[in-house]
Each structure stands twice: as structure tokens, then as C-alpha cells.
């Protein structure tokens, strides 16, 4: 498709939902400065260097309680969720499955552990969120505050209600991969896990685990009742995290990028400012969609609508998401090659657009260019 737009009209940001765009400073830094040649056990990299510095910035940004432990966990978010489930569930889990990633955690990972009682709620047909009450006395509750695939977020009041009504022996675990660094969340968790490739704009393959004192205590309890695969045994991760180390060789580059991203976020207003930035990005798109005749927000209930990974339903049957993404790829720009594709298992003919902080840290100029580009693509497709 030959677009009637000049190169200056085209956006330079990446709008795909992962790996997300890194800050400009990160993208322009020579590779050697990421310490990729250094030992991950060297004190000037760990306890006296980058790992400790990255942890400090994350603790400040996310307001992590001082008695919670932070681990950099190799393998990405899925591996971290595996480790949480194997190392921290006793005899039962409950949770919400309302998209691809929450389903992976609640319905697929949990089935690998023999004898685990499961109470998993899924949305009724034609809806996006399961409001049916959870078993709050399960040994481990699994929640996904922002479901990356569907663009649904769990409201704060729901997260707080679960925390306030959990049983005396219950731990609450969150997967915050697509909202950590872009959403202010209540202090209502024992375990927070997230990949770094969304709001922080790193490469994939590295996760962060944040564990409450009760979660750390649970690890030794579970080891007495279950044989845990070595790489998923959080007792080793905890031992090394206490020395600002990882259980094996991590991606030093990802930790370096996390450090730079969190430091920039803290220096530019902290998490509240990052949330406002993500909200401004998403609101620009919602306002634009309201003025078009071919697309609308897919999640109609604003309380459930993500502002870091919003999704959009194409309403004109003559316009296909595949054609839009093909046209984006045909611009020849690397940042548009992955387009704004829906997640694989999401319903057909919808779009998903990243609104992470670094997609447009200065405001909405990049989103204005994107929407003009989309409108032009649709205009030509309708010819």
C-alpha cells in the first residue's frame, strides 16, 4: 500500500505490546556499558554495583516495603510464575482466568502440580471479567492486575477486597508484567512478579519477584511437602537475592536497562507521573476512537479498561486488522514491523496498542502520528 504520508508524518515509536520501547537514553547507549562481559558474582556488579542500584531504584519507584525481598529472576515472567506456584502453594490455589496470561498461570501452570486443589473463576460467555466470588482461604491466590492479552484490568477496589478478606494462611500473588512501572497499585500483595519488557522497555527473559516475609517463610514449608525442580525452587533465589545476586547467570543487559529506566522514572516524577503518562496515552486513543466510524474500545466498562495495554474492536466489517498491520509493515519502518496486532488467542478483528511510558515520554505526539497513519490506511482500504 502506497501511503500518502511523508516520512516526517510517520511515528518513530514502537506500539507493539512487547518487548516495549525503551527510553531514548537506553536505545542510544553503547552495548559495552551494560556490563555484559562481567561476572554476575563480581561485587562491583552485585552488592556494590548495578544490581544493588537497580534494586534501590525499583524499591523507590514501586514503594516496596523495606521488609519485602526483591529478586531478579532469570527466565522471564512465565518462569517466575512457575516458580511462585511450585514454591508457594501448599494444597490449594484460587484465581481469575480472563485472558491468555492469567489462563496460563491459573489453568495451565497449576495443573502441573499433583494434588493441588483449584478454584479458578472464568468470565461468563460474552463478558470479560469473572465477578463470581473467589475462595479467599486457598493457600495461594493468583491475580493478574492487568491482563495483557485482552486489555482488561482488575480494579483497585477488587484487589483491596481480596487482600482484606484473605484467610490467615493465604498468600496473594500478582502477575504485574504489563502494568508494573505504569500503574500505581495498592499495597495488597505477598508476591509480585513481572517481566521487564513492557513498561521498563528491556529485552525479554528477565523477571522481578517481590516477596513478603510471609512468602519467604512459606518457601521452606512447601519444600517439606513437595519436590521442586531446582530452577523453580525459590529458596535458592532468596539466598542469592540477599546478596544482591541471581541464582544463575542473568541478562546483565536487562538489569542495566531496568536500572536506567527506573532511575529515569524516579527522576521524572515517580510512579504517579508514569501512570498519568500512560493514562494520557490511552485517553488520546480512546478520544480518537470515539471520533472514528470504524473502531471502538473493546472493553466498554471503563473500570475494567486497561490504560497500559488498551484493546480496540474494529466495527467496520470491510476493514481487517490483518490489512492494517500489513500496511504498517509496508512502511518499511522497523518500529512498525510488529504493528499493533491483537494477541493470538484474542477474538478476531481487534487491535492492541501499547501505552507504556516510554512509547511517548513527552506526551502524545507519537500517538497523533499513529492515529493519522491509521486513518489514512483505512481511507485507502475503503477505496
C-alpha positions as CSV (number, residue, x, y, z in Angstrom):
1,X,0.0,0.0,0.0
2,X,1.4,3.4,-1.0
3,X,0.6,5.8,1.8
4,X,0.1,9.4,1.1
5,X,2.3,10.5,4.1
6,X,5.8,11.8,4.3
7,X,8.5,10.2,6.5
8,X,8.2,13.1,8.9
9,X,4.5,12.2,9.4
10,X,5.2,8.7,10.5
11,X,5.8,7.7,14.1
12,X,9.2,6.6,15.3
13,X,7.9,4.8,18.4
14,X,7.1,1.1,18.8
15,X,3.5,0.5,19.7
16,X,3.6,-3.3,19.9
17,X,2.9,-4.6,23.4
18,X,6.2,-6.4,24.0
19,X,9.0,-6.1,24.1
20,X,8.0,-2.5,24.6
21,X,10.0,0.6,23.7
22,X,13.0,1.5,25.8
23,X,13.7,5.1,26.8
24,X,15.8,7.1,24.2
25,X,18.8,7.2,26.5
26,X,18.8,3.4,26.7
27,X,18.5,3.0,23.0
28,X,21.5,5.2,22.3
29,X,23.9,3.7,24.9
30,X,26.9,1.6,23.6
31,X,26.5,-2.1,24.4
32,X,29.7,-2.3,26.3
33,X,28.3,-0.1,29.1
34,X,25.8,-2.7,30.0
35,X,28.5,-4.9,31.7
36,X,27.6,-7.9,29.5
37,X,31.2,-9.1,29.8
38,X,31.3,-9.1,33.6
39,X,30.8,-11.8,36.1
40,X,27.3,-11.8,37.7
41,X,29.0,-12.6,41.0
42,X,31.5,-9.7,41.0
43,X,30.9,-7.3,44.0
44,X,31.2,-4.2,41.9
45,X,28.4,-5.6,39.7
46,X,26.2,-7.0,42.5
47,X,26.4,-5.8,46.1
48,X,28.4,-2.7,45.3
49,X,27.2,-2.1,41.7
50,X,24.4,-2.3,39.2
51,X,22.2,-5.0,40.8
52,X,22.0,-3.2,44.1
53,X,21.5,0.1,42.3
54,X,18.7,-1.4,40.2
55,X,17.0,-2.8,43.3
56,X,17.2,0.5,45.1
57,X,15.6,2.3,42.1
58,X,12.8,-0.3,41.9
59,X,12.1,-0.2,45.6
60,X,11.7,3.6,45.4
61,X,9.6,3.5,42.2
62,X,7.2,0.8,43.4
63,X,7.2,1.8,47.1
64,X,8.2,-1.7,48.1
65,X,8.1,-2.3,51.9
66,X,11.5,-2.5,53.4
67,X,10.9,-6.0,54.8
68,X,9.9,-7.4,51.3
69,X,12.6,-9.2,49.4
70,X,13.4,-8.3,45.7
71,X,14.9,-10.9,43.3
72,X,15.9,-10.6,39.7
73,X,14.8,-13.9,38.3
74,X,16.2,-15.3,35.0
75,X,13.8,-16.8,32.5
76,X,11.1,-14.2,32.2
77,X,7.6,-13.9,33.7
78,X,6.3,-17.4,32.8
79,X,9.3,-19.0,34.6
80,X,8.7,-16.7,37.6
81,X,5.0,-17.7,37.7
82,X,6.0,-21.3,37.6
83,X,8.4,-20.8,40.5
84,X,5.7,-18.9,42.5
85,X,3.2,-21.7,42.0
86,X,5.6,-24.6,42.8
87,X,7.4,-22.9,45.7
88,X,4.5,-21.1,47.4
89,X,1.3,-23.1,47.0
90,X,0.6,-25.7,49.8
91,X,-2.6,-27.6,49.0
92,X,-4.9,-25.2,47.1
93,X,-5.0,-22.3,44.8
94,X,-7.7,-19.9,43.6
95,X,-7.6,-17.3,40.9
96,X,-9.1,-15.4,38.0
97,X,-8.6,-16.6,34.4
98,X,-9.8,-13.9,32.0
99,X,-7.2,-13.9,29.2
100,X,-4.2,-15.7,27.8
101,X,-1.7,-15.0,30.5
102,X,-4.0,-15.4,33.5
103,X,-5.2,-18.6,31.9
104,X,-1.6,-19.8,31.6
105,X,-1.0,-19.2,35.3
106,X,-4.3,-20.4,36.7
107,X,-5.3,-23.2,34.3
108,X,-2.0,-24.5,32.8
109,X,0.8,-24.0,35.3
110,X,-1.3,-25.1,38.3
111,X,-2.2,-28.4,36.6
112,X,1.5,-29.5,36.6
113,X,1.4,-29.8,40.4
114,X,-0.1,-33.1,41.6
115,X,-2.9,-33.0,44.1
116,X,-3.4,-29.2,44.1
117,X,-7.0,-28.2,44.7
118,X,-8.0,-25.4,42.3
119,X,-10.8,-22.8,42.4
120,X,-10.4,-20.8,39.2
121,X,-13.1,-18.4,38.1
122,X,-13.6,-17.5,34.4
123,X,-15.9,-14.9,32.8
124,X,-19.3,-15.9,31.7
125,X,-19.7,-16.2,27.9
126,X,-19.7,-12.8,26.2
127,X,-18.1,-11.0,29.2
128,X,-14.6,-10.0,30.1
129,X,-14.2,-10.4,33.8
130,X,-15.3,-13.1,36.4
131,X,-17.1,-11.4,39.3
132,X,-18.0,-14.8,40.9
133,X,-16.5,-14.8,44.5
134,X,-13.1,-16.4,44.9
135,X,-12.1,-18.9,47.6
136,X,-10.1,-16.5,49.8
137,X,-9.0,-19.3,52.1
138,X,-6.9,-21.1,49.4
139,X,-3.2,-21.3,50.2
140,X,-2.3,-19.1,47.2
141,X,-4.5,-16.6,45.3
142,X,-3.4,-15.9,41.7
143,X,-4.3,-12.5,40.3
144,X,-3.3,-10.6,37.1
145,X,-4.0,-6.8,37.7
146,X,-3.5,-6.1,34.0
147,X,-4.3,-8.9,31.5
148,X,-2.0,-8.1,28.6
149,X,-3.9,-10.1,26.0
150,X,-7.5,-8.8,26.5
151,X,-6.8,-5.3,27.8
152,X,-8.7,-5.9,31.0
153,X,-7.5,-4.6,34.3
154,X,-8.6,-5.7,37.8
155,X,-9.9,-2.6,39.6
156,X,-8.1,-1.4,42.8
157,X,-11.2,-2.0,44.9
158,X,-11.2,-5.7,43.9
159,X,-7.5,-6.1,44.8
160,X,-8.1,-4.5,48.2
161,X,-11.2,-6.6,48.9
162,X,-9.3,-9.8,48.2
163,X,-6.4,-8.7,50.5
164,X,-8.8,-7.7,53.3
165,X,-10.7,-10.9,53.2
166,X,-7.9,-13.4,52.6
167,X,-7.6,-16.3,55.0
168,X,-5.0,-16.4,57.8
169,X,-2.8,-18.8,55.9
170,X,-3.4,-17.3,52.4
171,X,-0.8,-15.6,50.3
172,X,-1.8,-13.3,47.5
173,X,0.3,-13.3,44.3
174,X,0.1,-10.9,41.4
175,X,1.4,-11.0,37.8
176,X,2.1,-7.3,37.0
177,X,4.0,-7.8,33.8
178,X,2.2,-5.3,31.7
179,X,1.5,-2.7,34.4
180,X,4.5,-2.6,36.8
181,X,6.1,0.7,36.2
182,X,2.9,2.2,34.7
183,X,0.2,1.8,37.3
184,X,0.1,2.8,41.0
185,X,-1.2,-0.3,42.8
186,X,-2.4,-0.7,46.4
187,X,-0.2,-2.4,48.9
188,X,-2.2,-5.6,48.8
189,X,0.1,-8.5,47.8
190,X,2.5,-11.0,49.2
191,X,4.1,-11.8,45.9
192,X,4.5,-9.5,42.9
193,X,6.0,-10.9,39.7
194,X,6.6,-9.1,36.4
195,X,8.7,-9.3,33.3
196,X,10.7,-6.2,32.5
197,X,10.0,-6.0,28.8
198,X,6.8,-3.8,29.0
199,X,6.8,-0.5,30.9
200,X,10.6,-0.7,31.5
201,X,11.4,-1.4,27.9
202,X,14.0,-4.1,28.3
203,X,14.5,-7.2,26.3
204,X,12.6,-10.4,27.3
205,X,13.9,-13.1,29.5
206,X,14.2,-11.4,32.9
207,X,11.7,-11.1,35.7
208,X,11.4,-9.5,39.1
209,X,10.0,-11.3,42.1
210,X,9.0,-9.3,45.2
211,X,8.2,-11.4,48.3
212,X,6.7,-10.6,51.6
213,X,8.2,-12.0,54.8
214,X,5.3,-14.5,55.0
215,X,6.1,-15.6,51.4
216,X,9.7,-16.2,52.3
217,X,8.7,-18.3,55.3
218,X,6.3,-20.3,53.1
219,X,9.1,-21.5,50.9
220,X,10.7,-23.7,53.5
221,X,7.2,-25.0,54.5
222,X,6.5,-26.1,50.9
223,X,9.9,-27.8,50.5
224,X,8.8,-30.3,53.2
225,X,5.8,-31.4,51.3
226,X,6.8,-31.2,47.6
227,X,9.9,-31.9,45.5
228,X,10.5,-28.8,43.5
229,X,12.6,-28.6,40.3
230,X,15.9,-26.8,41.0
231,X,15.3,-23.8,38.8
232,X,11.9,-23.2,40.3
233,X,13.0,-23.6,43.9
234,X,12.7,-20.1,45.3
235,X,14.9,-20.9,48.4
236,X,18.0,-20.5,46.1
237,X,16.6,-17.3,44.6
238,X,16.1,-15.9,48.1
239,X,19.6,-16.9,49.3
240,X,21.2,-15.2,46.4
241,X,18.9,-12.1,46.4
242,X,20.0,-11.4,50.0
243,X,23.5,-10.9,48.5
244,X,22.2,-8.9,45.5
245,X,22.9,-11.8,43.2
246,X,20.8,-14.2,41.0
247,X,20.6,-17.9,41.0
248,X,22.5,-18.3,37.8
249,X,23.9,-16.0,35.0
250,X,21.2,-13.4,34.2
251,X,20.9,-11.0,31.3
252,X,23.1,-8.2,32.7
253,X,21.9,-6.0,29.8
254,X,18.3,-6.3,31.0
255,X,19.2,-5.5,34.6
256,X,21.2,-2.5,33.3
257,X,18.2,-1.3,31.2
258,X,15.9,-1.8,34.2
259,X,18.2,0.3,36.3
260,X,18.3,3.1,33.8
261,X,14.6,3.0,33.2
262,X,13.6,3.1,36.9
263,X,16.2,5.8,37.6
264,X,14.7,8.0,34.8
265,X,11.2,7.3,36.1
266,X,12.1,8.3,39.7
267,X,13.9,11.4,38.4
268,X,10.8,12.5,36.4
269,X,8.1,12.3,39.0
270,X,8.0,8.6,40.0
271,X,5.2,6.1,39.5
272,X,2.3,8.5,39.8
273,X,3.7,10.5,36.9
274,X,4.3,7.4,34.9
275,X,0.7,6.4,35.5
276,X,-0.5,9.8,34.4
277,X,1.6,9.4,31.3
278,X,0.1,6.0,30.4
279,X,-3.4,7.3,31.1
280,X,-2.7,10.3,28.8
281,X,-1.6,7.9,26.0
282,X,-4.6,5.7,26.4
283,X,-7.1,8.6,26.7
284,X,-5.8,10.1,23.5
285,X,-6.5,6.8,21.8
286,X,-10.0,6.5,23.4
287,X,-10.9,10.0,22.3
288,X,-9.6,9.3,18.8
289,X,-11.7,6.1,18.6
290,X,-14.8,8.0,19.7
291,X,-14.4,10.2,16.6
292,X,-13.9,7.4,14.1
293,X,-16.5,5.3,12.4
294,X,-14.5,2.1,12.2
295,X,-13.1,1.4,15.7
296,X,-14.1,1.5,19.4
297,X,-12.6,0.4,22.7
298,X,-13.1,-3.3,23.0
299,X,-13.6,-3.1,26.8
300,X,-16.7,-0.9,27.3
301,X,-16.7,-0.8,31.1
302,X,-14.1,1.9,31.9
303,X,-13.5,0.4,35.3
304,X,-12.1,-2.7,33.6
305,X,-10.3,-0.9,30.8
306,X,-6.5,-1.1,30.8
307,X,-4.6,2.1,30.2
308,X,-1.3,0.4,29.6
309,X,-2.4,-2.2,27.0
310,X,-5.8,-1.0,25.7
311,X,-7.5,-3.0,23.0
312,X,-9.8,-1.8,20.2
313,X,-12.6,-3.6,18.3
314,X,-12.9,-2.8,14.5
315,X,-16.5,-2.2,13.8
316,X,-16.4,-1.8,10.0
317,X,-16.7,-5.3,8.5
318,X,-14.8,-4.1,5.4
319,X,-11.7,-3.3,7.4
320,X,-9.5,-6.1,8.8
321,X,-6.8,-5.9,11.5
322,X,-4.6,-8.0,9.3
323,X,-4.7,-5.5,6.5
324,X,-3.9,-2.6,8.8
325,X,-0.9,-4.4,10.2
326,X,0.3,-5.4,6.8
327,X,0.1,-1.7,5.8
328,X,2.1,-0.8,8.9
329,X,4.8,-3.3,8.0
330,X,4.9,-2.0,4.4
331,X,6.0,1.4,5.7
332,X,9.5,-0.3,6.0
333,X,10.0,1.2,9.4
334,X,11.4,-1.2,11.9
335,X,9.3,0.2,14.8
336,X,6.1,-0.6,12.8
337,X,7.0,-4.1,11.6
338,X,5.3,-5.8,14.6
339,X,2.3,-3.5,14.1
340,X,-0.5,-3.2,16.7
341,X,-1.6,-6.8,16.5
342,X,-4.1,-8.4,18.8
343,X,-2.9,-11.2,21.0
344,X,-3.0,-14.6,19.2
345,X,-6.0,-16.0,21.1
346,X,-8.0,-12.8,21.3
347,X,-11.1,-12.5,19.2
348,X,-10.6,-11.7,15.5
349,X,-10.5,-8.2,14.0
350,X,-9.2,-6.3,17.0
351,X,-6.1,-4.2,17.7
352,X,-3.9,-3.8,20.8
353,X,-1.8,-0.7,21.3
354,X,0.9,-0.3,23.9
355,X,0.6,2.8,26.1
356,X,3.8,2.2,28.2
357,X,5.6,5.3,29.5
358,X,8.5,5.3,27.0
359,X,6.3,4.9,23.9
360,X,5.9,8.7,24.1
361,X,7.6,10.1,27.3
362,X,6.9,13.7,26.1
363,X,3.2,13.4,25.7
364,X,1.1,12.2,22.8
365,X,2.9,13.4,19.6
366,X,3.7,9.8,18.6
367,X,0.1,8.7,19.1
368,X,-1.1,11.6,17.0
369,X,1.1,10.4,14.2
370,X,0.0,6.8,14.7
371,X,-3.7,7.7,14.5
372,X,-3.2,9.9,11.4
373,X,-1.4,6.9,9.9
374,X,-4.2,4.5,10.8
375,X,-6.9,6.9,9.4
376,X,-5.0,7.1,6.2
377,X,-4.7,3.3,5.9
378,X,-8.4,2.9,6.5
379,X,-9.2,5.6,4.0
380,X,-7.2,3.8,1.3
381,X,-8.6,0.4,2.3
382,X,-12.1,1.7,1.7
383,X,-11.4,2.8,-1.8
